[in-house]
């Protein structure tokens, strides 16, 4: 790399923390307390972004209802968080794995091994977007804590060009980039360890992505009350949870009876509930 990189000193997530606290000289107990205190800003930043986040979720719900997809795109920590949220939707909501997807610069290998250099390629996601035939039914959410990642900005512009609704989640104030229809700013400010956006920025990003999919799938009927009724009991923990949910909805059932009903429906909780409601 022979040329000077862009100066990002104006990006709030790159700044030194206003507290001036010295992590290098602090005790373990002090460091834990400082990190916990600093994270109090996480929930507030999500709440302040509520109106913009609500508008994005409405768009996601409309897309999923029409058979479209939610596609997260990011690099480094942001990309890993997108892949994580996408991967948790099938077991939680029994959603088709192709409906919520996560793309990360460097591909699956980047989930375990740092490949941050690939985030500088503005066209890095274009091949994947072409392979997925991204189009007007889809919503693409670019995730970039500092809001400057070329890989993410290029994906947003390309997705918009292909007719998709493009959005951006960032933790640093900025104007909407080209092609971005929904800009979500989760302003968490400087990190205690300057530039380490796996801290507050990572935490609020995880919270925002959880919120998008949880609220969207709840609106799509995957939830009843506070219970995940559209899930498959694919392991012992989920089988136990399905039994307890079934007994919560049908209090007359014993645990063995609930388990039998679930097995009769191939461990599909929604199918079990619907079959029992029809027969009652």
Secondary structure by P-SEA (a helix, b strand, c coil): cccccccccccccccccccccccccccaaaaaaaaaaaacaaaaaaaaaaaaaaaaaaaaaaaaaacbbbbbbbcaaaaaaaaaaaaacccccccccccbbbbcccccccccccccccccccccaaaaaaaacccccbbbbbbbcccccaaaaaaaaaaaaaccbbbbbbcccccccccccbbbbbcccccccccccccaaaaaaaaaaaaaaaaaaaaacccccccccccccccaaaaaaaaaaaaaacccccaaaaaaaaaaacccaaaaaaaaaaac
